[in-house]
Amino acid sequence: MISSDRRDGTLPSAPSRRDGSSDAGGVTILRETAPGKLNLTLDVLGSRPDGYHALEMVMISVSLYDKLTLELGTGEPWAVTCDRPDIPEGPDNLCWRAAKAYFDAAGTDPGGLRIRVEKHIPAQAGMAGGSSDAAAVLRALNGHYGRFSDEALREIGLTVGSDVPYCLFGGVALARGRGEELTRLPDLPGELHFVLVKPAFSVSTPELFREIDRAGVTARPDTAGMIDAIQRKDRNAIGAKLQNAFEPLVAALYPMMEKLRQTLLAHGAIGARLTGTGSVVYGLFCSKFRAFSALLEAEELCPEVYLAEALPAPRTDGECKMHNA
């Protein structure tokens, strides 16, 4: 997902080599893209002694990206900035925490660091935007310094956030534990399109976990059935197996969520669900024409609507040999 030092701001059509360039002042510039994620399934298996919840999820990466620029060796105090005012800057940003975790583990100092984040993934959406940005920082730094294996980098990522290991892993994956126990699944079949709809409201993740502890899971996903559908490349079965344990809770709090889901289904989606703890609702389409038709109607209902496709797995030999299912 990393690009070379491009100054036109465009996204690369495919990952390019992991490098940087230095200007006359000795500042090394790295650029990286951070794709969003969607949950095809999300199940909550119960609470853990460490205070986290045991999860089981099938997740994918999608072609909606944030863009990051890292400057190493600035000779100035660290700074993280973002083009959206609702995103925290400085030490409260996950990018800062990811960089600190990397340099602490590496035992080195960049001699000043500046990170700029250009947001395209909606915030508080269940798409792991902040975690993907943190993973992008780790990828960029490790692409430059080369200190850690993929597995070690995911272990560093876990200290930053539960979704960061998956965001480093990417592609289609089964995630268990807090989300760090990852198994590679086959790429989704082609000609599938996702319409992503972000309503004006956001959802409190801690509040939802407290509520699911109280009420229990009433819509448990068929995770094994989803994996089977993916392995058979059965588009309709994939659509039918979409499920999220949090969806009934969110729908009870925000009736708009179900309205959005029904709108997507009415336009021919083969499935439509909440991702993560929300608030993005997505529809899965076999027809790009129908997806675009749904997008146009959804734009009348919500401020943020996107069309995206599933991304293939990153092709790194270590991951493919160790984690293929």
Secondary structure, DSSP 8 states (H G I E B T S, - for coil): -EE-S-SS----SS------EE-TT--EEEEEEEEEEEEEEEEEEEE-TTS-EEEEEEEEEEEEEEEEEEEE--SS--EEEESSTTS--GGGSHHHHHHHHHHHHHT---SSEEEEEE--S-SSSSS-HHHHHHHHHHHHHHHHH--S-HHHHHHHHHTT-TTHHHHHH-SSEEEEETTTEEEE-----SS-EEEEEE-S----HHHHHHHHHHH--SS---HHHHHHHHHHT-HHHHHHH-EETTHHHHHHH-HHHHHHHHHHHHTT-SEEEE-TTSS-EEEEES-HHHHHHHHHHHTTT-SEEEEE-B------HHHHHHHB-
